[in-house]
Amino acid sequence: MYKIFMLIAIPALIIGWIAYWLWMRKIIEEEKKQPKKQSQRLKKTKSEISEWAQKMADFKKPEIKKPPDQYEQNKQE
């Protein structure tokens, strides 16, 4: 069973990686043809990173309220 799975999975994985490599090579070649413009993918990534950075800058750590100290409670009573 394991051998059959590996005989199917390994070639499928290799074919998938080759297809991914060809697709990325095509995208890179298209972006090289248009060096003056930023690609839509690059613009989207930059805007997502800047939005994330702004959220991180605006983030405020929640305050942790300490329970009243037993000594202080007894002192007040």
C-alpha positions, 0 to 999 in steps of 0.5 A: 500500500505504501509503495503504491502511494509513493509511486503515485505521490512522488511523480505528482509532486514532481509534476506540481513543482515543475508546473509551479516553476514554469508559472513563476518563470512566466510571471517574472518574465512578464514583469521584466517586460514592464519595468516602469510599472509596478505589478498589481501583485507587488502593489497589493503586497505592499499595501497589505504590509503597510496596513498590517504595520499600521495595525501593529502600530495602533495596537495597545496592550490590554491592561491586566487588572491585578486582583486586590492583595489579601493584605490590603483587603484585610487592612481596609476592613 
